[in-house]
Amino acid sequence: MPKVILDTNVLIGVLLASRNCRAIRDAFLEGLFDVVISEALLAELLETIRKPRLAKLFKPEDARKLLELLQTDAEWVVTKTKLSVSRDPDDNVVLECAVDGQVDVIVTGDDDLLCLESFRSVSILTPQQFLNTLRAS
């Protein structure tokens, strides 16, 4: 089963009812892949969903359910690797989690990660590209 990091922007897309992001969440709930997360990625998600301009766009209950899903069903990784690869230093935590969690795919809408295309044999895909690979397998 593929091990996947869902970047913060994808998880926010779930809350904002993005069709592709919701389809990815549904595929996870169906057991088509495993989600890998780290404390640093969770901290980024929490910081993002607390931004007032964003928080008013989704129900607090939906955020709570998403956080519970990650707490109970995701594989938690303690990152030890330190990288300076991305042109956006904030994105290095995603790559660090990918290395230490031995993931297969990073799903993101972030151009600073997507421009890498892959990193140490980890594919970096948009939500649509990831859904296409799930459907093909």
Steps between C-alpha positions, in 0.01 A plus 500: 500500500645840406610732778396857429548846646204731449645850511322763707344659192338168410362456852365856489345409165309223679356759739416739217318223309742477208372215285843341447606539863175348624548211255848445645358497854237249390767278341693511829187401691457211254850380591660563162810659654656588836548858614828595665530811716746660742464742790640778280236436233224492760627828648487661155144373449387630839659840437331521161149401609514756783549792261182707538445565129521129428321370810179675400486294179439160662319356799706449816342154525650406161846608618459297819401190302798540268739536794350195670539300180868593482554425869344154480564377145821661378847357551696738719868552425764657721725688262874499553612604152570869441486621141543824313373407156183693421516855373246571779673402827159438664447207262807311619295347786292319237812355339646407839183311590508330160856377554457385859155355435621317188202627302423432137313818411457860612167648391509879485382806318818687595707605199815510712467124553343413165793652311721226650278231337663238724745487787704193597257272313194669654255617234360848547154526345204736481173372645372428147815310404478296819135414437593391147767263636253357753246437227761338277609248764 
